[in-house]
Amino acid sequence: MPPPPPRPAGPPRHHLPAAPPRHALAVGIALLLAPLLVGLLLRVVDRPFFQGLDDRWAASMDGSPADAATGFATVLDRLGGPLGMILPLMLCGCLCVYGRWRSGLYVFVADVLANMVVVLPLKQFVDRPRPPFPWVLVNDGSYPSGQVFTAATLVVVAAVVVFPPRARRWWWLFGALYVVAMMWSRTWLHAQWLSDTLAGALAGVGACLLLWRAFEPLLKTEAERTAANSLWL
């Protein structure tokens, strides 16, 4: 009796875009909830328990507006400002040109819309005063850091949709250094408190993880279509 014919295999799996980690939903909720709870504390308490650390950190940022470190911090300030929105929009456009509109939609929602939905309302609600005498032009509301939020979300979405597994390991290292540098630049320029930058990083990663899990079906379909060279079908 001949053996039964093999079952037809489904579309081969592809490494781009990446699948979310197992506990993405729980970790994302925790990371996003922590800045929200701290924001509520800042709203009802004049001097939170971590203000002493913020004051000491701000006092240690004792450079001058004319030194080289300030020049580097100013470059990061520009990169995290208007360019922080241009870069994800460019990435969205490039992905759509290659038929990867699902990844482009994830990038747009996580890196652009999430900033408007998470950061701006939280800034308005908390309305925390900034450190005295910032060295760059700033708007109202110090908490959380929108520039650090944008940096963190850009690092995560690029890891998900751009880099294959081997390169992704190096990208995580570079991305972590980039986010830390952005956090340092905001405090060096006396534009935000240290806790503001930490909240921006946590909220950015948390929002990306939640949306990564929400977009999992679309991203999985794209990965299968990419492997089968059928993105345009």
Backbone torsions as a table, in degrees:
resi	resn	phi	psi	omega
1	MET	NA	123.4	-176.5
2	PRO	-69.2	149.9	179.2
3	PRO	-67.0	150.7	179.0
4	PRO	-64.0	146.7	179.6
5	PRO	-63.7	146.1	-179.9
6	PRO	-64.8	145.9	177.0
7	ARG	-67.8	142.5	178.2
8	PRO	-65.4	132.4	-179.5
9	ALA	-76.4	146.6	175.9
10	GLY	-73.1	179.3	179.0
11	PRO	-59.0	137.8	-179.5
12	PRO	-62.1	144.6	178.6
13	ARG	-75.1	149.8	-179.4
14	HIS	-128.3	154.6	-175.4
15	HIS	-86.1	-3.6	178.0
16	LEU	-130.0	133.1	-11.8
17	PRO	-70.0	159.5	-175.3
18	ALA	-74.5	151.4	174.9
19	ALA	-80.2	147.3	-179.2
20	PRO	-69.0	152.6	176.3
21	PRO	-65.0	165.3	-171.5
22	ARG	-60.4	-42.2	-174.7
23	HIS	-105.3	32.7	-177.0
24	ALA	-59.7	-40.4	-177.0
25	LEU	-65.1	-50.4	-177.3
26	ALA	-65.3	-44.7	180.0
27	VAL	-65.6	-40.9	179.3
28	GLY	-61.6	-42.8	178.1
29	ILE	-62.3	-44.0	-178.8
30	ALA	-63.9	-45.1	-178.3
31	LEU	-66.5	-33.5	-179.9
32	LEU	-81.1	-31.5	-178.4
33	LEU	-71.8	-34.8	-177.5
34	ALA	-59.7	-50.7	177.1
35	PRO	-63.1	-32.3	178.2
36	LEU	-65.2	-42.1	179.4
37	LEU	-68.2	-39.7	177.0
38	VAL	-65.1	-38.3	176.4
39	GLY	-61.3	-38.9	176.6
40	LEU	-64.1	-39.8	177.1
41	LEU	-62.4	-43.9	179.3
42	LEU	-63.6	-28.8	180.0
43	ARG	-70.4	-33.1	-173.2
44	VAL	-105.5	-12.1	-178.0
45	VAL	-119.7	131.8	179.9
46	ASP	-69.6	-40.3	-179.0
47	ARG	-130.8	98.2	-178.6
48	PRO	-69.2	166.5	-175.1
49	PHE	-64.2	-22.0	-178.3
50	PHE	-96.2	5.8	-178.5
51	GLN	-65.6	-32.2	177.2
52	GLY	-60.0	-43.3	177.0
53	LEU	-64.5	-41.9	177.6
54	ASP	-59.9	-42.2	-179.3
55	ASP	-65.5	-43.5	-179.7
56	ARG	-65.5	-41.0	178.5
57	TRP	-64.0	-44.1	179.3
58	ALA	-61.7	-38.3	179.4
59	ALA	-67.5	-28.8	179.4
60	SER	-75.5	-16.9	177.5
61	MET	-84.8	72.4	-167.5
62	ASP	-108.7	37.1	175.7
63	GLY	-77.6	-159.1	177.2
64	SER	-131.8	157.0	-179.5
65	PRO	-64.1	-10.9	-174.8
66	ALA	-105.9	-0.5	-175.4
67	ASP	-86.8	173.3	-174.6
68	ALA	-66.8	-37.0	179.8
69	ALA	-61.4	-38.5	178.3
70	THR	-66.9	-36.3	175.8
71	GLY	-61.3	-43.7	178.3
72	PHE	-65.5	-41.8	178.7
73	ALA	-63.7	-34.1	178.7
74	THR	-68.5	-36.6	175.4
75	VAL	-60.7	-45.0	177.5
76	LEU	-64.2	-34.7	177.3
77	ASP	-62.1	-42.6	177.8
78	ARG	-67.3	-39.7	-179.4
79	LEU	-66.4	-34.1	179.7
80	GLY	-86.1	-9.4	179.3
81	GLY	-86.7	-118.4	-179.0
82	PRO	-57.4	-39.2	179.4
83	LEU	-64.7	-25.7	178.8
84	GLY	-62.6	-24.2	175.1
85	MET	-92.3	-30.8	-178.0
86	ILE	-68.4	-41.6	-176.5
87	LEU	-60.6	-48.9	178.2
88	PRO	-65.7	-32.6	177.2
89	LEU	-66.2	-39.2	175.8
90	MET	-63.7	-41.2	178.4
91	LEU	-63.1	-41.3	176.6
92	CYS	-58.1	-46.7	-178.9
93	GLY	-61.5	-43.8	179.9
94	CYS	-63.1	-42.1	179.3
95	LEU	-63.3	-42.3	-179.3
96	CYS	-66.6	-35.5	178.0
97	VAL	-58.9	-35.9	-179.9
98	TYR	-91.2	14.1	176.8
99	GLY	81.1	8.5	-177.9
100	ARG	-98.3	58.2	-176.2
101	TRP	-68.3	-26.5	178.4
102	ARG	-65.7	-45.2	176.1
103	SER	-65.1	-40.0	178.3
104	GLY	-61.1	-38.4	178.3
105	LEU	-66.6	-41.0	177.3
106	TYR	-61.0	-45.4	179.4
107	VAL	-60.5	-44.9	-177.6
108	PHE	-63.6	-45.4	-178.1
109	VAL	-68.2	-44.5	-174.8
110	ALA	-74.4	-33.9	-172.1
111	ASP	-103.2	-19.3	-177.9
112	VAL	-114.5	-58.8	-177.6
113	LEU	-65.9	-38.0	-178.9
114	ALA	-62.2	-34.5	176.8
115	ASN	-60.7	-42.5	-180.0
116	MET	-71.3	-33.6	-175.3
117	VAL	-84.2	-32.9	-175.4
118	VAL	-99.8	-55.9	-170.1
119	VAL	-72.5	-51.6	-174.6
120	LEU	-61.8	-47.2	176.4
121	PRO	-62.2	-36.3	-179.6
122	LEU	-68.4	-38.5	175.2
123	LYS	-59.6	-45.8	-178.9
124	GLN	-64.2	-40.5	-176.7
125	PHE	-69.4	-47.5	-175.6
126	VAL	-76.3	-46.2	178.5
127	ASP	53.7	49.1	-178.9
128	ARG	-78.1	132.8	176.2
129	PRO	-64.6	145.5	177.5
130	ARG	-80.4	166.3	173.8
131	PRO	-58.7	153.4	-178.6
132	PRO	-68.5	144.6	173.3
133	PHE	57.1	59.1	174.8
134	PRO	-64.6	151.0	-176.3
135	TRP	-91.1	-4.7	178.3
136	VAL	-129.7	163.6	178.8
137	LEU	-69.9	128.0	-179.3
138	VAL	-132.7	160.8	175.1
139	ASN	-103.5	-172.5	-178.9
140	ASP	-75.7	151.8	174.9
141	GLY	87.5	106.2	-177.5
142	SER	-90.1	-24.7	-172.7
143	TYR	-113.1	130.6	-8.4
144	PRO	-87.7	178.0	179.7
145	SER	-77.9	114.3	177.0
146	GLY	-68.9	-33.3	-179.8
147	GLN	-69.0	-39.8	177.3
148	VAL	-69.5	-38.8	175.5
149	PHE	-56.3	-46.9	-179.8
150	THR	-63.8	-40.8	178.8
151	ALA	-63.0	-44.4	-178.7
152	ALA	-65.7	-42.7	-179.3
153	THR	-67.2	-37.3	178.4
154	LEU	-63.5	-40.0	178.9
155	VAL	-62.5	-45.2	-176.4
156	VAL	-68.8	-47.9	-176.2
157	VAL	-66.0	-35.5	176.9
158	ALA	-64.7	-39.1	177.2
159	ALA	-62.7	-36.8	-176.8
160	VAL	-72.1	-44.2	-167.9
161	VAL	-107.3	-11.8	-172.9
162	VAL	-110.6	-46.0	-166.5
163	PHE	-98.9	133.2	172.6
164	PRO	-70.4	167.4	-171.3
165	PRO	-53.4	-44.9	-175.9
166	ARG	-66.6	-43.4	178.5
167	ALA	-71.8	-25.5	-177.5
168	ARG	-64.0	-32.6	179.6
169	ARG	-61.2	-44.0	178.5
170	TRP	-69.4	-35.7	179.6
171	TRP	-64.3	-38.8	177.7
172	TRP	-59.9	-41.2	179.3
173	LEU	-64.8	-48.2	178.5
174	PHE	-61.8	-43.4	-178.5
175	GLY	-62.6	-40.5	177.9
176	ALA	-62.3	-42.2	177.9
177	LEU	-64.3	-37.9	178.6
178	TYR	-64.7	-44.2	179.6
179	VAL	-65.2	-42.9	178.3
180	VAL	-62.9	-40.5	177.7
181	ALA	-63.2	-38.9	177.7
182	MET	-65.9	-39.2	177.0
183	MET	-62.5	-44.2	178.5
184	TRP	-62.2	-42.8	-176.5
185	SER	-62.5	-38.0	-179.3
186	ARG	-66.8	-35.4	178.8
187	THR	-81.3	-34.3	178.3
188	TRP	-63.3	-37.5	178.8
189	LEU	-82.3	3.7	-179.5
190	HIS	56.1	33.7	179.0
191	ALA	-91.1	-24.8	-178.4
192	GLN	-152.5	159.7	174.8
193	TRP	-78.7	158.6	178.8
194	LEU	-58.1	-41.5	-179.9
195	SER	-65.3	-29.8	176.0
196	ASP	-62.9	-42.3	-177.6
197	THR	-70.7	-39.2	177.7
198	LEU	-63.0	-41.6	178.3
199	ALA	-63.4	-39.3	178.0
200	GLY	-63.1	-40.6	179.0
201	ALA	-66.2	-46.0	-179.4
202	LEU	-63.5	-44.7	-179.4
203	ALA	-64.4	-38.6	179.6
204	GLY	-64.3	-47.5	179.1
205	VAL	-65.7	-41.8	-179.9
206	GLY	-61.8	-44.7	178.9
207	ALA	-62.1	-41.1	179.9
208	CYS	-65.2	-40.5	179.6
209	LEU	-64.7	-43.5	178.8
210	LEU	-61.7	-45.3	-179.0
211	LEU	-71.7	-32.1	175.5
212	TRP	-59.9	-43.7	177.6
213	ARG	-67.5	-40.0	179.8
214	ALA	-66.3	-34.5	-178.5
215	PHE	-89.0	3.3	-175.5
216	GLU	-53.0	-45.8	179.8
217	PRO	-60.3	-43.4	179.0
218	LEU	-65.2	-44.1	-178.3
219	LEU	-67.9	-34.3	177.0
220	LYS	-65.9	-42.3	176.6
221	THR	-60.4	-41.7	179.2
222	GLU	-65.7	-40.5	178.8
223	ALA	-60.6	-41.9	179.2
224	GLU	-67.5	-40.3	178.6
225	ARG	-68.0	-36.0	177.3
226	THR	-63.5	-44.1	179.5
227	ALA	-64.9	-32.4	-178.2
228	ALA	-92.7	6.4	-178.2
229	ASN	53.7	43.7	-178.1
230	SER	-128.4	32.1	-177.8
231	LEU	-59.6	-33.9	-174.1
232	TRP	-93.2	3.9	-178.4
233	LEU	-93.5	NA	NA
